Amino acid sequence: MNAGKELLRPKMLRPHLSLRTRLLLGVSGFCLALGAVQFFSAPLRANPENGVVVSGEAVISQEGSGQLAIRQGSDKVIIDWERFGISA
């Protein structure tokens, strides 16, 4: 009969944590959240560099911080890029 009562009694998912452990978990969670906010709010720049127009007509220019503008003068353009990377 006791076995049936044991099955009906809900088990604790987590034992009581000490104050020190709860504070450590809280601070750790806060630090992770703060790091995530800084990571996702920092703009990533992924512009190609040193483009050369191989076919067609186009003008490549840097505009502002991290902005690259390509103005096409023909309907089709082929651009050969020296490098493409991501920097923070």
N, C-alpha and C positions, 0 to 999 in steps of 0.2 A: 504493500500500500504506500509506503514512503517513496518508492521509486516513481510513482505517478505524480506525487506532489513535487518532486524535484524537477520533473519535466515541465510542469506548469509555472514554476517560479522563474521569473526573468533573471537572466544572469547579468551581472554588471559588465558593461562593455569595457570600462576602464576603471582600474582601482583608483582610490583617492590619491591625488598627487600632492606632494608637499608644496608649500608656498614657494620654496626655492625653485622647484621644477616648473611650476606654473609661470613664475616670473621669467625664467630662462626661455620657456616656450614662447611667451608673449614678446619678449625682446627679439628673439630670433625671427618670429613672424613679422614683426615691424621692420626689421632690417631687410628681410627678403622683399617685402612690399616696397620699401623705399628704393632698393636697388632696381626693382622692376620698373618703377616709375621713371627713374633716371635713365635706364636703358631704352625704354620705349619713347621717351620724350626727346632724346638726343637725335638730331637729324643725321641720317646716314647718307653719305654722298657716294654715288656709284656712277660717275660720269666717265665715258671713254676719253682717252687722251690722244693728242697728236693725230687728228684725222686728216686724211688726204683724199680729195675728190678724185676718183679714178674715172668715172663716167658720169655724164650729165653736168648740170650746173647747180652749185650750192655754195653758200657762204656759212662757215662754221665760226661761231664767236662765243666767248665766255661772257655771261651777263650776270652781274651780282655775285653773291657768294654761293658757289656750288651750282650755278645754273648754266646750262649749255644750250645755245640756240642754233638751230640749223634752218636756214632759209633756202628753200629749193627754188631754182629758176627754171627747172624742167620737170616734167611729170615723173621721170625715173632718175634716180641717183644711186651711184655705188660709192660708198665711202670705205676706205681702208683705215682701220684704227690700229695704232701701234700697241695700245695697252687699254685694258678695262679692269678696274679694280674697285674695291670698296674700302674707304678709309673713314674713320670717325673723327 
